[in-house]
Amino acid sequence: MSKQWLQISLIWAGVLVAALLSFMWLDGEARYAAFGAIAASSIAVVSLEHLISSKSKDTVRQQVYVSAGTLTLLGLFTLLSLIS
């Protein structure tokens, strides 16, 4: 596994944990607001990592992968919220 995929996987794991905690502890509009904050934070983490390391290689690719995974995870938690 390359360093790029390790970073992406760690961000996805963080999104999963944050979404699970939000799902368990929040309800109603607060849950959906938390999901939005989680999505924004995941993209911000990728951007911040590239800003700190001052390497622009694969920045957009990592942002696309992180956002696709984040939206998938949060979409699943949103569906669970709607049916529960």
N, C-alpha and C positions, 0 to 999 in steps of 0.2 A: 504494500500500500504506500503510495507516495505521500509526501508531506501535505500536499494539497488536499487529498482525500481524507487524511487524518483530521485536518482542520474542519473540513465540511462535516464530517461525521460527528465531531465534538459539538459543533453548533447545532446539528440536528438533534443530538442527545439532549442538549440544553433546552431546545424548543419542546421536545417531548416531555421532559420533566416539568417545565414551566406550564405547559398546556394541561398536563395531568393535575398539577396542583391547583390551577385555576378551575378546572372542571370539578374537582372535589370540593373546593372551599367557596367558590363564588356561584352566584346564580343570577339569572335574568340578564339585564343590560350590562352589569359589571363584568360578567364572564366574557361577553363579546368585546367589551372595551379592552379587557386584558388580552384577548386573542389578537386584537389589532396592535397593541403595544408589543407583544411578543414578535409579531411579524416584522414590525419596524426595527426592533432591536436586533433581530438576526441579520438584517442587511447592514445595519450600522456597525455590527461587530466585524463583518468582513471588510467594510470600508476602513474602519479604524485600524485593523490589523495591517492592511496594505499601506496606510498612511504612516504608521509607526515604523514599519520595516522599510519604507520608501522604495518598495518594489512594485512596479505596476504590471508585471507579467501575470497574465491570467486573472486579473481582477474581475473583469466582466464575466468570465466563465464561472468563477467561483460564486459571484453574486447570483448568476442564473441558477446554478445548482442549489445554492442555499435557499433561494426564494422558492424554487419549485418544490423542494422537500418540505420547506416550512408551510407552504400553502397546502400541500397534500396532508400533512399532519394536522394542521388547524382545520382543514376541511372535514377530516374524519371526526375530530372532536366537536365541530359544529353540528355535524349530522347526529352524533350521539346526544348532544344537548337538545336537539329538536325532537328526537324520538323518546327521550327520557322524561 
